[in-house]
Amino acid sequence: QVQLVESGGGLVQPGGSLRLSCAASGRSFRYTSMGWYRQAPGKERELVARISSGGSTNYVDSVKGRFTISRDNAKNTVYLQMNSLKPEDTAVYYCTAAATYWGQGTQVTVSS
C-alpha cells in the first residue's frame, strides 16, 4: 500500500508561481512512475505531468514551458513547479503513483 500526501496548493494571482509537493510512503518509490493530475469543476480529471522512474517527463500541451515535474528519490517526494499560472489552471491537483494510488488532492486557485 502506498500513501501519498500533497501540499503546496493555495491562492495565487495570474502570472504567479506555486510548487506542489507529494510525499510518498513505501520502499518502491524510486521504481515507480509518478504523476500529477488535475480536475476543474465540471471537467474530467486530466493528466498534467508525468515522470518515469528513470526521470523521463511528459506534459499536457497546455502547461508545457510553464510547469516542471521533478522527483527526489532520497526524500520519496515528487514536485510540480508551476510558473506563469493562469486562471484556467485552477483545479484540484492530485498526485498519483503509477496511476494506481492517489493523494487526497490540493486546491490551486489562480485569481486576481
GULUMLUM-108739 format. One line per 3 residues: for each residue x, y, z negated of C-alpha. Coordinates in Angstrom, 1 decimal. Layout:
N
X:Y:Z ~ ...
This chain:
112
0.0:0.0:0.0 ~ 1.3:3.4:1.0 ~ 0.2:6.6:-0.8
0.6:10.0:0.9 ~ 0.3:13.3:-0.8 ~ 0.2:16.5:1.3
1.0:20.0:0.1 ~ 1.7:23.5:1.5 ~ -1.6:24.5:3.1
-3.3:27.8:2.4 ~ -4.5:31.1:3.9 ~ -2.2:32.9:6.3
-2.6:35.8:8.8 ~ -2.3:35.3:12.5 ~ 1.4:35.1:13.5
2.4:33.8:10.1 ~ 4.1:30.6:9.1 ~ 3.4:27.7:6.8
5.3:24.5:6.0 ~ 3.3:21.4:5.2 ~ 4.9:18.5:3.2
3.8:14.9:2.9 ~ 5.4:12.8:0.2 ~ 5.1:9.0:0.7
5.4:6.1:-1.6 ~ 6.9:2.8:-0.7 ~ 10.2:1.4:0.4
9.5:1.2:4.1 ~ 9.2:4.9:4.8 ~ 12.3:5.1:6.9
11.0:2.4:9.2 ~ 7.5:3.9:9.7 ~ 6.3:6.4:12.3
4.7:9.4:10.6 ~ 2.3:11.9:12.0 ~ 0.1:14.9:11.3
-3.5:15.2:12.5 ~ -6.0:17.9:12.1 ~ -9.7:18.3:12.1
-11.5:21.6:12.5 ~ -15.2:22.0:11.6 ~ -17.4:20.3:14.2
-14.5:18.8:16.1 ~ -12.9:15.4:16.2 ~ -9.6:14.7:14.5
-6.7:15.2:16.8 ~ -3.0:14.3:16.7 ~ -0.8:17.3:16.2
2.6:15.8:16.0 ~ 4.3:12.5:15.5 ~ 7.8:11.4:14.6
9.1:7.9:15.1 ~ 11.4:6.0:12.6 ~ 14.3:7.0:14.9
13.4:10.6:14.9 ~ 11.7:11.0:18.3 ~ 9.0:13.5:18.3
5.9:14.4:20.4 ~ 3.3:17.2:20.1 ~ -0.1:18.1:21.3
0.3:20.7:24.1 ~ -1.4:23.5:22.0 ~ 1.3:23.5:19.4
4.5:22.9:21.5 ~ 7.1:25.6:20.8 ~ 5.3:26.7:17.6
5.3:23.6:15.4 ~ 8.1:21.3:14.4 ~ 7.8:17.9:12.7
10.7:16.5:10.7 ~ 11.5:13.9:8.2 ~ 13.8:13.4:5.2
14.1:9.6:4.6 ~ 16.1:10.2:1.4 ~ 13.1:12.0:0.0
10.4:9.9:1.7 ~ 8.9:13.1:3.0 ~ 7.7:14.4:6.3
7.3:18.1:7.1 ~ 5.3:20.2:9.6 ~ 6.8:23.6:10.1
4.1:25.8:11.7 ~ 5.1:29.2:13.2 ~ 3.1:31.8:15.1
-0.1:30.5:13.7 ~ -3.3:31.2:15.5 ~ -6.9:31.3:14.2
-7.6:28.1:16.3 ~ -5.0:26.3:14.2 ~ -7.5:26.5:11.3
-8.3:23.0:10.2 ~ -7.7:20.3:7.5 ~ -4.4:18.8:8.2
-3.8:15.1:7.4 ~ -0.6:13.2:7.1 ~ -0.5:9.6:8.3
1.8:6.7:8.1 ~ 1.6:4.5:11.2 ~ -1.9:5.8:11.8
-2.9:3.3:9.1 ~ -2.5:5.2:5.8 ~ -3.9:8.7:5.3
-3.4:11.5:2.9 ~ -6.3:13.5:1.4 ~ -5.8:16.4:3.7
-4.7:20.0:3.1 ~ -6.6:23.1:4.3 ~ -4.9:25.5:6.6
-6.8:28.8:7.3 ~ -5.5:31.4:9.8 ~ -7.4:34.6:9.4
-6.9:38.3:9.0
